[in-house]
Amino acid sequence: MNAVARILIKSVVIPFYRSHAGLLLFVFLLMFGTVESNQLVNYHRSLIEGMFTSGAFLAFVCVVWTLYSVKIFLYVIALFKKPEYRFLTDAMLIPAWSRFMNLSVSVVACFLPVLVYSVFIYAIGFREYVTLSFGLLMLQLLLCSLSAYGLDAFLRTQHRFSWSIIQARIPSIGGRVGIYLSHFLGEEKIALLISKGFSLALLYIVREATERGNDFRILGLTWMFVLMSHAFLVQKVRLFEDRYLTWVKGLPIHLWRTCSAYLLFYAIVLLPELAFSISMVNHFYEPFILALLSGSLLMFIHAYLLKPGRDPEKFSTFLFWLFILSFFAVLSKMILPLSVLLIVAACLRMRERYYRYEAISAS
């Protein structure tokens, strides 16, 4: 390993794993900690064989891999934009092929959790499903290569690299909720695409694997994963507020209207998933329950992010325990009490921190 590759490992790969340790640990526990040890091998063998025999499941896996690759790319781009990473522009003044290979090493290192599990996928796939296995291998190579090429393009243009998925003007929407919606539809289309792609794919898989009339808790538990996939959007809302909406706190708006606006906004964000869930429910009121759960849980996360002097490293831990608590509440058929509890707790936190946060951050 040459000097440039070692620099990338220390400055990119290690920070990536530190930042996403909570998420990766959660996925590991979900994959390996929920099954008894004597059934672990058979469980994962059945999971892998199901992936090869079910087109919907295979598509879901490919979507998850793609989203993880996009996550790596966006995280590394965010690092490269920091002033302390500008030295990489000079460090990359090497031949194009060497530059691409060094970036590929760092991307593959970040992609390692997927590749390690893929070893078991290919061990089964190349014996019984050669064509599909070769296609999955090509997909992983393509994802890593595209990420490395994109990072190379960013460094070659000396931080002037930009890209978007839709070149369209989004009309402004009035009101406080409209301000947030206009911002996300205009400036955060990629983030919305990632969260919506994952959540809608997950709901589609569950709908195909279950029958209408099944226990509502199945959809409720799936909904918890849908909400967790939107948690990073709450951070973007807080960042948007800190940059452009600090003046709103000086307006004579009652706190209950502020809380109502947040509750409504986060419920509206989940409208595509709520519309899709209509085909999965047994009673007309169940989508409204999911909407209430969506608004309350995401608003509670928003209130948590108002904490002055918050340690960013603890956010993943907070999300993990919030997920566990909500998961068991849904399992116990206590969605409504949970939603009410989250709304009350979020409003109390808002009353305590909403104005204080600005005073401390401004000092």
N, C-alpha and C positions, 0 to 999 in steps of 0.2 A: 504494500500500500504506500503510494507516494505522499509527499507532504501536503498537496492540495486536498487529496482524499481525506487525510487525517484532520485537516482543518475543517472540512465540511462535516465530518462525523462529530467533532466536538462542538461546532457552532450551530449545527442544524439538527442532526439526528438526536443527540442527547437532550436538547431543549424540547424537541417534539415529544419524546417519551415522558419527560417530566411534566409537560403540560397536559398530556392525555393519559396519565397513569390511572386516574380514577375511572375513565371510560373503558380502558382496556381491561382493568381489573373486573369491572362490572360485566363485560362481555365474557371474560374467562369464567367467572362464577356462574353466569347464565348457561354457558355451554357445558361446564364440567362439574359445577357444584350442586346442580339440581337433580342429579342422577346418582343412584347408589353405585358404589364402586364396582360391585360384581356385575352390574348391567351396563357399565360405561362403554365397553367395546362394542357390544351388540347395538347399543343405542346409536352410537356414531356411525356404525356400519349401515344401520337402517336409514339414518339421516342422509348419508352420502348416496346410497342406492335410490332413495326417494328423490334426491336432486336430479339424478340421471333419468329417472322414469317419469317425472312430472315436469312438463314444460313450464308451468307457472312457477313452480319452486325454483327451477333452474334460472328463469328470468329474474326472479327476486334476488338470487345469489349474485348474479351478474350486476344487477343494479346496486346492490350493497357494495360490491367491490369497486364499482365505478365511483360511487359517492365517497368511499374511503380514499380513493386516489385523488379525487377533486379536493377533499379535505386536506390531504398532504400538500398538494400544489398551492392552495390558498394560504395555508399556514406558512409555508416556506417563503412565498411571495411577501407575506406580511413581515417576516423576519428581514428579508432583503431590503425592505423599504426603510428599516430603522437606520438612523445615522451611524450607529456603531457597526453596521454590516457593510458599509460602503467600501471597506478594504477588499471585499471579494471582487469588486470590479477590476482592481489591479491584479488580484491573485489569479483571475481567470484569463490573463493575457498569455495564453498558451495555445497550441494548435487546436483547431476546432474539434477534432476527434477526441483528443485527450480531455478537453473541457466537457464534452458530452458524456464520456465514460465516467469521469469523476462525479458529475451530477447524477448519472444513472446509479452509481454506487450508493449515494446518499438517499435517493428515492427508494431503491430496493431495500435499504436498511430500514427505512420507515415503513415499508410495505411488508416487512418480515413476518408479523403475526399472521397475515393472510397466507403468505408463502409456506410457513411451517405447517399450517393445517392443510394446505393444498398437497403436501407430500402424501398424506393419507388418502386424499381424494384421488390422486393419480395412481396410487398403489392399487386401488380398487378399479378405477376407471380404465386404465390401460389394459386390463385383463378382460373386461367385458364391454366397455363402451369406448373404443379407441378413438372414433371420430369426434365424439363430444369432448373427450379428454384433451385431444389435440386442439380443438377449438377454444377450450378454456385456457389452455396454456398460451395460445396465441393472444387471447384477450388480455391476460396478465402482462405479457411482454409489451403489448400495444399500450396499455395504461401506463406502465413504467416509462416507456420510451417517449410517449407524448408529454408526460410530466417533466421529464428531463429536458426535452426539446423546448418546452415552454419556459422553464427556468433559464435555460441557455439564452433564449431570445430576450428575456428580461434583463439579464446581465449584459448582453451585447449592446443593448440600446441604452445602457447606463441609466436605468430606472425611469425611462420614459415609456416603458412597455405598458399598454393598457388594452383591455378587451371587454366586450359586452356580448350578450346573447340576443338582445333585441334593440334595434335602433328605432324606437318609437316614442313619441311624446305622450306621456300620461297626463290627462287633464287633472287639474287640482280639484280636491274635494273639500268642501267647507267644514268648519267645526274642528274641535280638537281631535276627535277621532279621525276626521278627514285628513288632518295634517299628518298623522302617523301613516295612514293608508297611502296617501300620495307619496310620501317618502319611500315606503317599501316598494310600491309599484314602479316608482321611477328610478330609485337608486340602489335597491337591494334585490333586483330580479334574480340574480344568481343564488343568493341565500334562500329565497323563496323556492326556487326550482329544486334545490337540494332537499329542503325539508319536505316539500310537497311530493317530490319523487319517491322519497323513502316511505313516507306515511301512506300514500295512496297504493304503492306497491304492496306494503304490508297488509293493508285492509283487503286488497284484492286476493292475496294468498289466503287469508283467513276466510274470506267469503267462499272461495272455491273449495276450501277444505272442510267447511261446515255446511249445515243445512239450515234454511230459514225455520225458525221455531226453536232453535237451541237456546240454552241458558244465556240470558243477557250478560252474565258475568264474563263470558268468553269475549264478547265485543268490548266490555268494560276494561278487561285486562289488556287487550290489544290497544285500546285507546291510551293506556298509560305509556306505552312505547311511542305512540303517535305524539303525545304531548312532550315526552322527553326529547324527541327529534326537533321540537320547536323551541327548546329551552335557550339555544344560542341566539335565537331571534330576540329574546328579551334583553340580552346583553347589548344587542345592536340598538334597541329602543333606548336603553339607558345612555349609550354613547351619543346617540342623536340628541337626546335631551340635554346632556351636559354641554354639547357644542352649540346648539342653536335655540334651545327652549328654556334657558334659565330665567328669562324675563317673565315667563308665564306665572311663576310663583308670586310675582308682585301684583297680579291681577286679583280683584275681589271675587274670587271663585270659592265657594264653600267646598270643604274637603270631601263631602259626600258626593258632590258632582264630579270631582276629580276621580274618586274611586269608581264611580259608575262609568266614567269614560274609559278607564283602563279595563274594567270588566267587559264592557261592550266591545272594545277594540280587539281584545284577545279572543273573544268568542267569534268575531267576524273573521279573524285570521284563519280560523278552522272551518270556515264555510265549505270549501271544497270537500273536506273529509266528512263533514256533517251531511252534505248532500249525497255523498257516496254511501254513507252508513244507512240511509233510508232503505236501501235494498237488503239490509241485514237485520233490521229490527222487527219485533213482534207487535209493538204498540206504538201509536202515533206520538206519544209523549217521550219516548226514550231518546230521540235526537235532542230534545230540549234539555234532558238531564245531562247528556254529553256536552252540550254547549255550556251549561252552567259549570260543569266540572272543568272544562277547558279554560273558561274565563277566570275562575277562582284560583286554579293551580298556577297558571301563568302570572296572574296578578300577585300571588303570594311570592313567587320568585322575583318579580319586579320589586316588591317591597323589601325583600332580603338584600337586593343589590343597592338599596339606598343606605345601607349600613355604613357609617363613616369609618374610615380606616380599615375597610374590609380587606382581608388577605385573599387575593385572587386564587391562590393555590387551594383554598378550602371550598371553592365553589363546587367542584366535582364531588367532594364529600357531602356537601349539603344536598346536591341533587340525588345522590345515591340513597341517603336516608329518607329523603322526601319520597322517592320512588318506592322504597320498601314499605313505608307507612301507608302510602296511597294504594299500593298493590294489595296489601292485606285488608284495607278498608273496602276495596272493591270486591275482594273475595268474600268478605263478610256481608255483602249486600248493604253497605253503608255509604253509597255514593252521595246521596243527598246530605246526610249529616257531615260527611267529609267536606263537601262543597261549602256548606254554611260555615263550618269551622275555619276553612281556609279564607273565606271572605272576611269573616270577623277578625281573624288574626292579621290579615293583610291591611284592613282598615285601621286597626290599632297601631300597627307598625308605621303606616302612613302618617297617622296623627302624631306619632312620636318623632319620625325621622324626616318627613317630607321637606320641611323648611330648615331643619337643623343641618341636613346634608349639604345644602348650598352654603350655609354659613361656615361650616368646617372646611369644605373643599375650596372655598374662596380665600381662606385665611392663609 
